[in-house]
Amino acid sequence: MSVYDKIWKQKKPKGYYKTSISGQVMKLFRQIKAERVLDIGAGDGTNLIYLAKKGFQSYGLEISKEGIKKARKKAKQENCIVQVLEADMFHPLHYKTEFFDAVYSYQTMNHGRHGQILKLLKEIHRILKPGGIFSIKVVQRKSFKPKKLQKDIYYEKSREKTYKFLEENTYVPMQGEEKGLVHYYFTREQLKREVSQIGFKFLNLKEAGHHIIENFKKK
């Protein structure tokens, strides 16, 4: 069973595995009159159902069978139509070019190596319509302060975990629920620069605890 399946199989996953869509982001969706919206890393479908109830065509991409099972079950109970695809986000996305009005990915895209993330950003740009909104939330680098214990092994005091260093800004927890799950840490300036270079216009950002939320519009 994958790390994600273990997380979503729990009756009540820890709160930080879920993150809601802010009013600010919903306002951006409304401003462009978005219809089709994609959640990359949809988890148990909480946001998918929320958007469906707000009148959006709600699509989700999720790698966990357990998460998808919960999303579909809850959507049926809530009498909502959502479309959830089981797929790895770091593979080419199975959607037509310029298919979506908005795409968001919260606390998901940082679970890959830098090269994988850049390829995914290009895919998001491809599937978004011109003028479409892209909203991303990731853990930011300044919240992660590892101390080197020995070669390639670090300890992070605030999280009380030991990590293995893979490459620049890339670590893997060696214990806990996310053991073995890659974590990449962006700075806010780097995220803004790299997303903008792909063909997005930066709109705004917000710091949220250990995370940063940055919003963009496709040029």
C-alpha positions, 0 to 999 in steps of 0.5 A: 500500500502506498503512502497516500493510500495509508493516509486516506485509508484512515477514518480521520486523516490528520488535518494538515492533509486537507486544505480549503480553497480560499475566498480570494481564489474563489473570487479569481475563479468567478472573475474569469467565469471559470466552468471547468476546474481541476484539482491536482492531488484531490485527496478524498474529494473535499474540495471537488465536492465543494466546487461542484456545489458551487456550480463548477464542473469539478475534475480531480487527479489523484494517485491514491485508490483509497482517496478516490474511493472516498471522493466518489462515495462522498460525492454520491452521498452529497448528490454531486457530480465529480470526475476523478481520474486515478493517475500520477501527476508526474506523468503526462496529464490525460487532458486536452490542450486548453481544456480547463478554466482553472487548475489548483494544486494544494500541498501536493506538487512539492512531493517530487523532484525539481525536474518533475515539478517543472515538467508538471508546471508545463503540463498545467500551462498546456491544459489551461485556457489563455487567461485561466487561473493557476493556484498553487500551495506548497511548503516553503523553504524558510520553514524547513531548517535541517541540521546535518547529522552525518553525510546526507542525513539531517534532523529537523527540530520543529518536525522532530524528524530525520531526513535523507538529503537527495539533492538541492532543497530535496529531502525524504523523511526517514520515519513517520506517516510520510516516510519515503515521500519526497519533499521539495522546498521552494522559496517564494521568489523561486516559485514566482520566477519559475512559474512565470517563466513558463508563461504565467502572469503572477497575481498575488501570494499569501503565507500560510504557516509553513506554506505559501499560496501563489496565484497566477494567470495564463498569458 
